[in-house]
Amino acid sequence: MAHLQNIDAAHDSLLLRNLPAPIVETLLSDAIKRNYGRGETLFLQGETAQSIHVVLNGWVKLYRVGPNGNEAVVNVFTRGHSFGEAIAFRGGDYPVSAEAVTDCTMLLISARSFISTMRKEPDVALAVLASTFQHLHELVSQVEQIKAQTGAQRVAEFLLKLCECTEGECIVTLPYDKVLIAGRLGMKPESLSRAFAKLKPVGVTISRNHAAIKDIGALRDYAEEDPAAAWNKAT
């Protein structure tokens, strides 16, 4: 039963969701399920990549530590996301480190087995391309947000992505601590606090790890409005 649950969860991932069940079963035949506690390291920058990681539950962050000791958050992943495909296929060294932000469950798929299956099944190669494109699209979106949006607008968009409804009121749970949210959005923690304060007139109230949104439509309009107009409000 646990094995079947792993297959179902992995099949929901962007990397595997469009593949036929028999191919997924083959790819996961020797996959390893691992549980990590909050703060536990999955791998460190410079280690040799041998596996593709699929998040079954929880949150994981990828980060780099600069020469000055400052940590730069590269990305944060949750259920259904995969990472490490390209570097694992090359057998290269990880350019980032990975850490469990919360207690999490991971599925580690052998890169060697994945490559073997990919040579026999062209659809697997297409799935890898789709996943790689998604990673690139997300990185481009992050750069665009940092360049074209105010800090408050980036926070607004972050909150909107957490909403389970499309209109009206909504209360969302912040998935990880504010320091990590700030790093994920390219901000300092103090800047994040100011951004939260600037969203109050738009109907956003922060209480511990929850955000109460009075009007999703109004928040979306704020996130999408012309940056020049937003700067007048948020700087």
C-alpha positions as MATLAB code, in Angstrom:
seq = 'MAHLQNIDAAHDSLLLRNLPAPIVETLLSDAIKRNYGRGETLFLQGETAQSIHVVLNGWVKLYRVGPNGNEAVVNVFTRGHSFGEAIAFRGGDYPVSAEAVTDCTMLLISARSFISTMRKEPDVALAVLASTFQHLHELVSQVEQIKAQTGAQRVAEFLLKLCECTEGECIVTLPYDKVLIAGRLGMKPESLSRAFAKLKPVGVTISRNHAAIKDIGALRDYAEEDPAAAWNKAT';
ca = [
       0.000    0.000    0.000;
       2.818    2.422    0.870;
       4.468    1.660   -2.456;
       1.236    2.418   -4.299;
       0.890    5.701   -2.394;
       4.434    6.637   -3.416;
       3.604    5.910   -7.045;
       0.423    8.004   -6.869;
       2.241   10.940   -5.277;
       5.137   10.746   -7.725;
       2.755   10.436  -10.666;
       1.261   13.801   -9.654;
       4.646   15.467  -10.158;
       5.279   17.594  -13.225;
       8.104   15.274  -14.225;
       5.979   12.120  -14.356;
       2.319   13.124  -14.590;
       2.051   12.765  -18.375;
       3.739    9.372  -18.573;
       1.858    6.070  -18.832;
       1.560    4.156  -15.563;
       3.809    1.260  -16.710;
       6.673    3.664  -17.439;
       6.240    5.368  -14.056;
       6.276    1.958  -12.396;
       9.559    1.165  -14.170;
      11.133    4.463  -13.185;
      10.131    3.992   -9.566;
      10.994    0.303   -9.308;
      14.262    1.037   -7.508;
      13.431    4.516   -6.181;
      14.170    5.221   -2.522;
      11.743    6.932   -0.172;
      13.356    9.045    2.552;
      11.996   11.129    5.385;
      13.832   14.270    6.480;
      13.301   16.337    9.594;
      13.038   20.109    9.533;
      16.493   21.627    9.025;
      18.024   18.369    7.809;
      20.356   18.507    4.801;
      19.423   16.558    1.666;
      22.711   17.304   -0.092;
      25.437   19.917   -0.075;
      26.841   22.101   -2.811;
      29.757   20.321   -4.438;
      28.517   16.772   -3.815;
      28.119   14.500   -6.829;
      24.537   14.263   -8.083;
      23.261   10.724   -8.561;
      19.514   11.021   -7.991;
      16.488   12.996   -9.099;
      14.490   14.290   -6.139;
      10.677   14.331   -6.087;
       8.900   15.972   -3.159;
       6.080   13.777   -1.849;
       5.238   15.959    1.172;
       6.621   19.043    2.898;
       8.885   21.841    1.694;
      12.520   21.895    0.546;
      14.751   24.866   -0.219;
      17.711   25.097   -2.575;
      20.309   27.650   -1.573;
      23.878   28.822   -2.010;
      26.187   30.322    0.586;
      28.366   33.173   -0.656;
      31.986   33.867    0.314;
      30.728   36.345    2.923;
      28.592   33.647    4.547;
      25.275   35.065    3.372;
      22.684   32.565    2.195;
      20.891   33.097   -1.109;
      17.677   31.117   -1.561;
      17.511   29.833   -5.133;
      14.113   28.151   -4.980;
      11.615   26.439   -2.705;
       9.757   23.266   -3.670;
       6.744   21.378   -2.320;
       4.630   18.328   -3.185;
       4.739   17.441   -6.872;
       7.959   19.304   -7.633;
      11.137   17.622   -8.768;
      14.664   18.966   -8.947;
      18.201   17.926   -9.794;
      17.335   16.300  -13.122;
      19.859   17.986  -15.400;
      22.832   17.823  -13.055;
      22.082   14.189  -12.120;
      21.960   13.143  -15.774;
      25.408   14.673  -16.264;
      26.760   13.138  -13.082;
      28.049   16.569  -12.127;
      28.360   18.306   -8.773;
      25.400   20.047   -7.197;
      25.666   23.838   -7.718;
      23.407   24.375   -4.685;
      22.612   22.799   -1.325;
      19.194   21.422   -0.348;
      17.581   21.542    3.091;
      14.226   20.428    4.480;
      12.256   23.541    5.412;
       9.649   21.383    7.143;
       9.465   17.690    7.879;
       9.298   16.215    4.419;
       9.179   12.991    2.454;
      11.273   12.612   -0.676;
      11.491   10.073   -3.454;
      14.980    9.623   -4.888;
      15.030    8.209   -8.420;
      18.320    6.803   -9.676;
      19.635    8.932  -12.542;
      21.221    5.856  -14.094;
      17.883    4.006  -14.161;
      16.126    7.112  -15.454;
      18.589    7.457  -18.345;
      18.240    3.770  -19.186;
      14.459    4.090  -19.363;
      14.695    7.327  -21.307;
      16.717    5.593  -24.038;
      13.943    3.027  -24.465;
      10.979    5.346  -24.041;
      11.124    8.706  -25.924;
       8.149    9.992  -23.923;
      10.383   10.105  -20.852;
      12.744   12.519  -22.622;
       9.789   14.767  -23.441;
       8.736   14.733  -19.793;
      12.242   15.815  -18.770;
      12.151   18.656  -21.303;
       8.788   19.805  -19.946;
      10.105   19.765  -16.383;
      13.271   21.623  -17.379;
      11.227   24.244  -19.205;
       9.073   24.722  -16.110;
      12.163   25.284  -13.953;
      13.458   27.832  -16.469;
      10.084   29.568  -16.637;
       9.981   29.868  -12.835;
      13.487   31.333  -12.712;
      12.645   33.852  -15.434;
       9.501   34.802  -13.516;
      11.544   35.329  -10.350;
      13.973   37.630  -12.167;
      11.083   39.519  -13.752;
       9.436   39.998  -10.363;
      12.614   41.326   -8.791;
      13.260   43.687  -11.704;
       9.723   44.867  -12.450;
       7.748   44.683   -9.204;
       7.979   46.398   -5.867;
       8.601   44.336   -2.755;
       4.958   44.679   -1.745;
       3.800   43.492   -5.157;
       6.053   40.422   -4.951;
       4.593   39.576   -1.547;
       1.071   40.084   -2.922;
       1.756   37.649   -5.758;
       3.272   35.154   -3.330;
       0.112   35.250   -1.220;
      -2.111   34.901   -4.273;
      -0.341   31.684   -5.259;
      -1.202   30.260   -1.837;
      -4.909   31.026   -2.178;
      -7.185   28.037   -2.722;
     -10.021   30.253   -3.988;
     -10.156   32.788   -6.819;
     -12.336   35.538   -5.382;
     -13.708   36.954   -2.171;
     -12.100   36.496    1.220;
      -9.404   33.938    1.944;
      -7.115   32.920    4.787;
      -3.841   31.304    3.775;
      -1.196   29.600    5.860;
       2.343   30.770    5.281;
       4.164   27.527    4.409;
       7.490   28.463    5.984;
       9.071   31.129    8.169;
       9.264   34.791    7.197;
      13.059   34.780    6.878;
      12.816   32.143    4.155;
       9.904   33.939    2.470;
      12.050   37.063    2.332;
      14.946   35.129    0.821;
      12.657   33.462   -1.709;
      11.370   36.880   -2.826;
      14.803   38.501   -2.979;
      14.201   40.687    0.076;
      15.622   41.250    3.529;
      13.446   40.228    6.506;
      12.919   43.846    7.515;
      11.820   44.677    3.957;
       9.306   41.834    4.120;
       7.830   43.274    7.314;
       7.449   46.666    5.644;
       5.858   45.009    2.594;
       3.298   43.256    4.799;
       2.481   46.600    6.415;
       2.002   48.214    3.000;
      -0.507   45.542    2.045;
      -2.841   46.442    4.909;
      -4.646   49.134    2.878;
      -5.279   46.446    0.230;
      -6.972   44.281    2.854;
      -4.181   41.935    3.977;
      -3.664   41.198    7.670;
      -0.793   39.045    8.919;
      -1.145   37.104   12.167;
       1.718   34.751   13.002;
       1.793   32.225   10.161;
      -1.540   33.197    8.608;
      -2.535   35.899    6.147;
      -6.155   37.061    6.004;
      -7.027   38.485    2.581;
     -10.201   40.554    2.493;
     -10.575   40.694   -1.290;
      -8.541   38.441   -3.599;
      -9.530   40.519   -6.631;
      -8.254   43.739   -5.063;
      -4.978   42.052   -4.113;
      -4.574   40.695   -7.635;
      -5.176   44.141   -9.114;
      -2.517   45.545   -6.805;
       0.009   42.864   -7.799;
      -0.613   43.443  -11.505;
      -0.849   47.235  -11.614;
       1.762   49.342  -13.355;
       4.989   49.295  -11.312;
       5.368   53.061  -11.558;
       1.998   53.533   -9.872;
       2.827   50.851   -7.304;
       6.104   52.554   -6.379;
       4.159   55.661   -5.436;
       2.230   53.546   -2.921;
       4.837   51.050   -1.745;
       8.128   52.937   -1.522;
];
